[in-house]
Amino acid sequence: MALEQNPDWQLINFMVGPDATFNPFGYEDPTVDGYIQTVQFGTPEESDQALKDLNKYLVDQAWFAPFFRVQGTFATDANTNLEFWPTNAYPSIFDFSPKN
């Protein structure tokens, strides 16, 4: 899924840093932490290079490797219609309707 296109520092804090929202287990990597420190405290030239190196490292380490779908379960009863959209992993609330 594409989350957003924000400036690099915002994305680091949203997705990569140990306290990032989309790093729910607080995973840390010494190499990543070093790049983050250089991005934050380095000269503009050092920061620009650290961003490039961080991007390459994250790709090489497959931090955001895609997966298809997690197995999921849902249920309906005899009084409920479900028009499931094939592009969804789970039905939306809008896919359910009463049979009558």
C-alpha positions, 0 to 999 in steps of 0.5 A, a space after each residue: 500500500 502506498 501510505 504517503 509522499 512526505 519529505 524524507 524526515 517525516 517518512 523516517 519518523 513515520 515508518 523507519 525510526 524506532 518510535 515510528 507509527 508504522 514500526 509497531 514493534 520498535 525494531 532498531 538496526 544500528 546501521 539504520 540508526 546511524 543513517 538517521 543520526 547523520 540525516 538529523 545532525 549531519 551537514 546538508 551534504 552528509 544528510 543528502 548522502 545518508 538519505 541515499 544510503 538509508 534508502 538503498 539499505 532499506 531496499 537491500 534489507 527488504 524492510 518493506 518487502 511486499 506480501 500478498 494477503 494475510 489469511 482472514 476469516 469473515 462470516 455472514 448469516 442466512 439473512 445477509 447478502 455479501 457482494 464481495 469486491 475481488 480487490 479487497 482482502 476483507 469485505 467492506 461494511 458497504 459490501 453487506 446488506 439485508 436479504 429482504 
